[in-house]
Amino acid sequence: MGQFDRIQQSKQREKEQTRQKAAFRPVRFRQTSEDTMMNCPHCGSNVPAHSELCPVCGKPLHLNICTYCGAEMSPDDRFCSECGGARSGVICPKCNTLNFRSFCSHCNTALDELAQEELEKAERDPIFIRMKGLAQKLAEMEEKMLAAQARIEEAIAQKEEESATADFSESPTLSAEEQALVDEYKQLMEQMGIPAPPKVTPAPTAKPKPARQAISLKAEIADLKAIEEEYAASVAEMNELMTQLIPDPGATPQMQRNYFSARKLPVYRKELRQEPSEWVCNYCGCHHSQPSECAEPQLGGYWIYHRVEVTVKSYEYQ
């Protein structure tokens, strides 16, 4: 028996134990037509009956079911007897959003014990662990592809500039081999979904320029193709792993939602931002790290901004 089979059997045993320990029978929504309407018990709005929360006021529509775990509740219950979920909702400590679910609907912050338990399960899930590793690998390869693209653009510019300065009377041209490489590069960019930048013809000049290190266009394109092939293979593996993320089919819709909310992939993107670095006061023209350092801050001043590269971390929900 392989390691994957043992993992699947272990997960199946865990699911069976969980079902055996369950002290309540989940309440299922009846299949209703999209056109079936009802009045919200909180705001009175006429809304689709198949919705769990009112699209107008955001409060639970069905008072006989816990929106956190799916257990049966009495309309008079203030808290769920199974998970302790509050009928009045939970305010997210990060974004101050009122929620009626285990994960914040705005920032996906874990709000109760059910969410924390699901996060702990996700951290032990071998499939999700592999997915997080792939997400980091894909981010690193994207940076390599951008760097390779920049070097190729510089190599093309060098070739065109050499052709332009060789004979001012003719338009800059590339050799047949070089043009074939450029065409191959553009085709590769189209396959990757990245539009190639428009061709820029350098202005001819007779002034000598400092020598630049020659860039091998052929070698750079070969490197980019290798990275792109590895990237495509990693994306295919990621897509295959996503199909294996299947919650317990016997769980309530609320618990299945928690399963996916806990499995979020980090995505890293680099951005250029304008950030303040120094404050120049009107009092004496001195540079300060902040206005409070000035002896006369009430006289005003202005900030000096610099462009900085920052790595932004976001999440993709599965």
Summary of the structure (lengths in Angstrom):
residues: 318
radius of gyration: 29.6
end to end distance: 29.3
largest distance: 89.5
contacts: 798
relative contact order: 0.10
helix: 41%
strand: 17%
